[in-house]
Amino acid sequence: MEITEVHYVTPAHLELLLEADPSKDLVEEYLDRGTLWEATITGKIVGVIAIIPTRPETVEIVNLAVHEDYRGQGIAQELLNYILNEAKRSHYRTVEIGTGSTGMTQLYLYQKCGFRMTSIDRDFFVRHYAEPIIENGLVLKDMVRLSQDI
């Protein structure tokens, strides 16, 4: 697997990004402000991760998605580890990430990679998304914020 920075967002990138975040407006907003990387296997895009700087020494992972045919193979963990190293190399001290409170797989992965829960943004998804998001059979309302000092 190869991880490289993306300089031109293709429909394949956008499709993956929208799997993790159904708001095209929000996705386009943070792509304008941040950096996108792709994971490829034999030329096929199998995962993406996007970050934006939020404060002087802090960067936030705003999107992480893996193509459904490649899930469960450690790609998300490799993308996270790559970004943690990239952030450290770029002299950031903290990496943050937010995820839905109903995303048990994501919460497990982020903690496995060293992130710690810092707060809950109550009703985040109610405030920022016009349509309800259903995840694991529950209406998603709250965002769990996690961070890691690097």
N, C-alpha and C positions, 0 to 999 in steps of 0.2 A: 504494500500500500504506500502511496505517495501523498504527502500533504503539501499543498502549495497555495500561495496567496492568489486571490482572484482579482483580475483587473477589469474584467468585463463580465457582468452578470447575464447568464443565459437563461432561457426558459427552464432548463433542467435545474439550475440553481434555485430559481424562483419557486418552482414546484416543491422542492424539498423545504425551503424556508417557510412556505405557507403551510406545510404539514405541521410544523412546530408552532406557528403563529398565523392564525387565519386572517389577520388584518393586513391586506396588501398595503394600505396607507402607512401603518406602523413599520412594516418591513422596509418599505422604500425610504421612510424617514431615517431609520437607523443605518441603512446601507449608505445613505448620503453622508452620515457622520462617522462611519466606522470602517472596519476592515473585515473582509470575508476571506476565509480559507476553504479549500475543498479537499476532500479525501478521494483519491481515485484508485481503482484497481483495474489494471490493463486498459486504461483510458476511460473507464466508465466512472461517472461521478456517483459515489456511494454515500457521501456525507458532506455536511457543511457546518461551519461554525463562524459566527460573527461576533465581533467585539466593538465596543465604543469606549473611549476615555470619558470618565465621568467627573473626576476630580484630579488635581495634580498628582500623582502617584497611585491612582486607582483606575482600573479598567473593569468594564462589565461585559460578561458574556450575555448577549441579548438573543442569540438563537443557536440552537444545536439540533441538527436533524440527521438521521441516518435512513437511507432508502430501506423500505420494509423488507426487501429480499436479503438485506445484509445485517439486519438487527440481530443482537445476541452473539456477535462475533468479536466484540471488544473494540469496535471502530469508534464509538462515542468516547470510550475511555482514552483511546489513543489521541483523539482530537483534543480532549480536555488536557491531557498531559502535554501535548504539543503547545497549546495556548499558554499553559502555566509557565513552560520554559521560555516561550516567546515573550511573555509579559515580563518575566524576570530579566531576560536579556535586554529588554527595552527600558529597564530601570523602574518598572512599576513595583509597588510594594504590596498591593492588595488586589485580588481578583474577586469580583462579586458575580453572583448569578441569582436569578429569580425563577421560580417555577410554580406551577399550580399546586395547591394544597392536596389535590386528589391524585397527583402523579407519583405514586409510590415507587415505581421503577426509577424515575428520575431522581427522586429524593435519596433513594438508596445509592445510586451511582455517584451522585455529587458528594455524599458523605464518605463513600468508599475512596473517593479521590482526594479527601482531605478537607472538604468544605464543611463549615459549621453553620448551623442556623443562627441568624442574627435578629430576625424580626418577621412579623407577618403584616402584610399590607392588606388590611381588611377591605373586601369588596373591590379590589383592583380590577378584576375581570368584569364586574358589573359596570364599573365606571368607564372602562376603556373599550368595551366591545358591545356593539349594537345587538348582536344575537347571542343567546346563551351558548356557552361551550359545555358540552357533556363529555366528561372524562371518567372512565371506569364506572359508568352508570350514575354518576353524580353531577349536578350542576356545579360548575367551577365558579367560585366566588373569590377566594383569597389567594394571594401570592405569598409564598414562603421565600424569604430573602436569606441567602447564604453567602458566606465570604471565606476567603483563605488568604492569610498573610504569606507572602513568598519571600 
